[in-house]
Amino acid sequence: MAAMLDALRAAAHPVALTGAGISAPSGVPTFQSLWKGRPIRDFLGRSYYERDPIGFFALYCAMEAWCRAEPNAAHRALAALGVPVITQNIDGLHQKAGSKRTPDPATCGASSAPAADGSRTPKRFASACARTMRPAMTRRFGRR
């Protein structure tokens, strides 16, 4: 981590390109992580949804817990240094850490509504967990 921080400080125009690995220490699994003994990516495609919609939504609803993850040291360091971040992650942890120069993807915090207990539940999770539907998100997570 020290070598990375030194390189960022020395760079004239640093930028961080991040993926799922940066959020793994925060408890957000990567698509290579296992769910029921198989990689998560095996459960997020249209073909799995069509074979087992209940199993598909069991994982999809569990994903809501990932939205409660907190930024880790890497997220906080990039934010503290003001390094622009380009990420494929939709967990919102770079923004939650305070990164200002990060494109805002459809993050866990996007389009959320307050729940009765004051927490914020993402609408896409709440609506998907409330009823079975053909999710548009399979284009984002699964293969076409």
C-alpha positions, 0 to 999 in steps of 0.5 A, spaced: 500 500 500 505 504 501 508 503 494 502 505 491 501 511 495 508 513 493 506 512 486 500 516 486 503 522 489 509 522 484 504 522 478 502 528 474 495 526 472 494 519 477 487 515 475 485 509 478 482 503 474 478 499 479 474 493 479 471 488 484 477 486 487 478 493 491 471 492 494 472 484 496 475 487 503 469 490 504 465 484 504 462 485 497 464 478 493 467 478 486 463 474 481 469 469 482 466 468 489 462 462 491 455 461 492 452 454 493 459 452 491 459 455 484 461 462 482 456 467 483 456 469 475 453 462 474 447 464 477 446 471 474 445 470 467 438 470 463 439 462 462 439 461 470 433 465 471 429 462 466 431 455 469 430 457 477 427 464 478 426 463 485 434 461 486 436 467 482 432 472 486 435 468 493 441 471 490 439 477 488 435 479 494 442 477 498 445 482 494 442 488 498 446 486 504 452 488 500 449 495 499 451 496 507 458 495 506 463 500 508 469 503 504 475 500 506 482 503 506 483 503 499 477 506 497 479 511 503 486 512 500 484 514 493 478 519 496 483 522 501 488 523 495 483 526 490 485 521 485 480 520 479 477 513 479 474 509 473 470 503 476 466 498 473 463 497 480 456 498 482 457 498 490 458 505 490 463 505 495 468 510 492 463 515 492 461 513 500 469 514 501 468 521 499 471 520 492 468 526 488 471 525 481 468 518 480 463 517 474 456 515 478 454 508 476 447 505 478 450 504 485 446 501 491 444 508 493 441 510 487 434 511 486 433 508 493 427 510 498 426 510 505 424 504 509 419 504 515 426 503 519 429 509 516 434 505 512 434 506 505 432 500 500 434 500 493 428 500 489 431 495 484 432 490 490 426 492 493 421 491 487 425 485 485 425 481 491 417 483 492 415 480 486 418 475 480 419 479 474 424 479 468 430 483 470 433 488 466 439 487 470 441 481 467 444 485 461 448 488 466 450 482 470 449 476 466 451 474 459 446 476 453 
